[in-house]
Amino acid sequence: MSLGMIVLLSGCIQPESAPQIKETQASEQWQPNGIVGPNEYAKSMVLHGPKTQGYSGGDLEVSWKNDEQYLYMALNGSTNGWISIGFEPSEWMKDADIILAAVENGKAVILDEYSTGNYGPHLNDTDLGGTNDILAFGGKEEDDVSVVEFKRKLNTSDKFDKTFMPGQEISMIWAMANSKDNQVKHNAAKGEAILGLQAGSADKPLSNATLSTEESEGILYIFEEEKVARDVYNSLYGANQLTIFNDTARSEQSHMDSAKTLIDKYGLKLTETEPGKFSNQSLQKLHDQLLQNGLKSPTEALVSGATYEELSIIDLQRELGMTAKADITTVYQGLLAGSRKHLRSFVKELEARGTVYQPKLLSQEHFNQIISA
């Protein structure tokens, strides 16, 4: 696919800690008391936010179950500050249905919010004319670990809440801070993930076992593919000073950090880490071609970015189809959610400049689904 991408960009053709996840039988009665029972939730995943510049690092375990009407969740974070998740942002944080919570003086405080911009503000739904739709909640704090549980309807009928359906895959962002003050920026950890709601008995547990050759090669390829994006976007930002490239480059670094947790866990070896240099020669050629095209003009730069995010989406979907391992699946799904957001951002930026972007690699139907999400 990457070789085809190089040809496409040259104008020759026009084609259409590693996270862990577990599933169990949710046989326990749900109680919002800040204590997550071993069989209280049907699914859980551990999301890792590495220590990077500006972030102290930390883990968030998200547990959930649902029926036809309600969603039940627990957020177990390695912080004594606030924890937040955001459902289905259109770009960055924009349009995200946000739940922000902390445990203060032994009691849970939880906010039903909505983000009106890429980086906020995220306001209470009630301040925007909506409603507070957290039906029940509770929490507990102990030894710098905060646990918050809550319940809400899948469909609250509030325009500031996302509507969910059983079996749906939900794009999710998450963040934690080292302060209980909800005005303090997330400074502990952040990330992206995809939350798969229960659809019934068809849901099957995932396994963790020894890597196959294909899985090992896939992890290293995806890491370098994210590195291509980071390096190209950094270079294009230096050339044209478009804020979108600075933002996406930082996001791609986070994606690399997520893939690196898999590399570290399984003892894989990176052979090339210098910016602009890649061990996979197809990706090296792709990097060089993307940069060459992107330097022609700001519009060409944005088109190159959008096209590359299409490729990233296709490759991540391919790799997801080649593994049943829980930790790999969770990382790839988070990266996929990020690539979809980046594609929407590039397309919107092009539209603001009077250019209608047409998909180069994705089918028109798939592209429309992503853009309209």
N, C-alpha and C positions, 0 to 999 in steps of 0.2 A: 504493500500500500504506500509506503514512504517513497519508493522509487516512482510510482505513479504520481505521487504528489509533486515530485521534482519536475516531472514532465509537464504536469498541469500548470505549475507556477511559471514555467518557461513559455506557456501560451500555446503548446502544441496540440492539446486536446481539450475537449469540453465535456467531461463525464458528469453524468449525473452526480513504642514498645508494642510491637505490632499489636493492633487492636485485636481483641478476641470477641467471639460471639458464641452464645449458646442458646439452645432452645430446650424447653421442658414443658411438662404438663402443668398448667396453672391450676392446681387443685386447692390451694389455700384461699381463704376469704381475703379479699383486699381490705387493708386497713391503712389509712393515711397517718401512720404514727412514727414515720422516720426509721422504721426497722423493716428491711427488705427480707422477707422470708424466702427460703430456698425454692419454694413452689408457689410463690405469690404472683409471679409474672411469667408470661409465656416465652419472652425473648429478652435477651440482654446483650449489650456489647460494650466493651471497654475502649474508649477513645483516648489516645495519647497525644498530648500537646508538648512537643519537645521544648527544652530550654533554648531560647534564641534571644537575639537582641530585643530587649524590652519586655521579655516574658520569662518568668521564673520556672515555667514548666509545670505540668500536672496531668492527672488522669481524671476522666469523667466516665463513670459507668452509667449507662442509660438502660433502664429496664422498662418493659411495657407489655401490655396486653390490650385487646379490644374485643368487643362484641359488635353486634349490628348497630348499636346506638352510642356507646361510650368508649373513650380512650382513657386508660389508666397508665400513669407513668411514675417512675422514680428516678431522680437525679442524685447520684452519689459522687460528690466531687472532693478531690484532695485539696480543700481550701476551707478556711474559716470565714471567707468573704462570700460574695454573691456568685450565683450560678445562673446561666441563661441558655435557652435554646430558642432558635427562630425557625419557623416552618416556612418553606417555599418562598424564599426571597427571589425577586425578579433579577436583581443585580446587587452584588455585595450584600448589604443589609436591607436595601430598599424593598418595601412591601412585605417584609417578613412579619409573620404573626409570632410575636415574642412572648415567652414566659420567662420572667426574671424573678429569682427567689433567693432568700437567705434565711438563716436561723438566728434570731436576735433574742437574747435573754430567755433561751430555751423554747421559743415559739417560732414557727415558720411564718415568714412574711412573703407573700407571692403576688406578683403584679401581672395583669393581663394587658400587654402592650402591643403597639404596632409601630414599625419604623417607616417614617415618611421620606427618608432620604438614604442615599448610599451609605452614609456613616452616621445615621440618625438625623434628627432626634427620634428616639423611640418613646412615644407618649402612651399614657394609659388610654385604653379604648374609650373609657368614659369621658376623657377630655376631648376626644375627637367626635363624640356623639354616639359612640357605640355602648356596649354593655360589658360588665365583668362576668365572664362565663366560666370561671373556675368554680366548680360545684362543691368540691371538698378538697381539703389539703391538710398537710401536717409535716413535721420535720423534726430532725434531731441533729445536734452537733456534738462531736466528741473527738478529742485528739487531732484537731486540725482537719477533720473530715466532716463535711456537711451532707446530710441526706434530706431531700425534700420529695414528697409524694403528692400527686394531685390527680384530679378527675375532671374531664370535660366531655361534652357531647362531640361526636364526630361532625355533626352539623349544628352549629349554634344559632344560625340565622343572623349572625352579626357580620356585617360587611367587612369588619376589621379582623375577623377570624377566618382561617382557611377551612374549607369544607373537605372532609376526608371520607373515604369509602373503604370497607373491608377489602384487603388484598392490595391496596394502593401502596406504591413506593413514594415516600415523601422526602424531598430534599430538605436537609436540615443543616443549619449552622449552629455552633455552640461556642461559649466563651465562659471564662471564670476570672474573677478578680481576687486580690488579696485583701479587699476591704468590703465591709458591709454597706458602704455608702453607694447607692446605685448610680450616683453621678460620677463615680470614679471609673475611668476607662479600664477595660479588661487588660490586666497586666500579668496574669498567671498563665493562661493557655487559651487557645482558640483552635477551631477546626471546622471541618465539614463532614457530613455523613449522609447516608440514605437510610431512612427508617422504613422497614417493610412491615405493614400491618398484616394481621392474620386474615387469611381468606377462608380458613377451614382446615379440614384434614389433609389438604394437599400440601400444606407447609411441611417441609422436611428438615430435620436437623442437619447442620453442616458439620464437617469433620476437620480435624487438624491431624496431619500425618506428615511423613517425610516428603520433601519436595520432589517432584518429577523434574526431568531435564527441561521440559517445556515450561514448567512453572518458574524454575530458576532463571532461565533465559528471559522469560516474560517480565520478571521483577526488574532485572537489570535494564531491559529495553525500556520499560515504562519510566524508570528513574531518569534515563538519558533523554527520553522524549520530553519529560517535564523540564529537564535542564536546557534543552533546545529552546523551549518557550521562554524560560527565564533569561537566557543569554541574549536571545533575539530582542525581547521586549526591553531589556536594559539598554541595548545598543540603539534601538529605535527611540527610546525616550531621550537618550543623549543627543540624538540627531534632530528630533523635532519638538521635544519638550511637551508632548501631549501627555497630560496627567494619566490618561487611561493606561499607558504603557508602564508608567511607574507603579501604578496600582496592581496591574496584572503581574508584573515582574515579582513584586513582593508576595503575591498570592502563589505564584509558581514556586518560589522558594519554600513556602509552607508545604506545597505538594511534594517537593523533593524531600523535605524532612520526613513526611509521612511514609514515602516509599523507602527512605533510608532505614526506618525502623524494621522493615522486613529484611532488608539487606543485612542489618546487624544481627537480627534474631537467627537467621539461617546461615550466618557465617559466609555470605557471598562477598566477592571481592570486586571493588571498583578499580578499573585500570586507568581511568582518565577523569580528573576532577577540575582541570584548568578551564576557566571560562572560554567558550568558543571552540573547545577541543572535545572530540568524542571518539570513543573506541569503535562504535558502530559507524562504519563508513557511509552507510545510507543516510544515517542521521546527520553525519558531518556535511554531506552534500546538501541535505535538506536545509540545515542551518545556514549554509553559505548562500543558497538560492533565496531563502526567505529574507535574509538580510539585504541581499542585492536588490531584490524587488522592492522591499520596504523603504529603502533609502531614496527611491525615485521621487516620492511625494508623500505627504501625510495620508492622502486617500489610499495610495498603494500600500502604505504601511498598515492601515486598518484592514484592508482586504486580505493582506497576508496573514494578519492575526486571526481574522475570522476563519479563513480557510484552514489554518493550522489547528484551530480548535475543533473544526469538523473532523480532521484526521485523528485528533486525540480522542474524540468521542468514539469513533469507529474502532480504534485500537483498544481502548479500555473495554468496550463491549465484547470484542473478540477475546481478550484475556479473561474476562469474567466467565465466558463460556468454556474456558479451558481449565477451570479450577473449581473444586468444591470445598476448598479450605477456608475456614471461617475468617481467619485473620487477613488473608489476602483479599478475600471478597469484600471485607469491610473497608480496607484501604482503597481498593479500586472504586468502590461505590462512592466514597468521598471525593476522589479525584474526578469521577464522572460528573458529580453534582457541580464541582468547580468549573469544569470545562463547559458545561451547559451555560452556567452564568457568564463566563467569559464570552462565549459566542453571542449571547444576548446583548452584552455590553458593546461589543464591536459593531454589531448590526445597528444598534441604536445610535452609536456615534456616527456611523456612516449616514444614516437617515437624517441626522441633524445637519449633515453637510450636503444634503440633497442627492445622495447616492443610495439607490435601492440595491441591496446585496442579494444575489441569487446563489443558492447553495452550489458548491462545486463537487462535493463528494457524497453528502447525504441525499437521500431521496427528498423530494419536495414535501412529502407528507411528514416524514420524520423531522425535517427542518422546521416545518410549521408548528408541529407539536412542541418542540423545544422553545421556539420564539414566543409562542402564545402561553407558555406555562405560567 
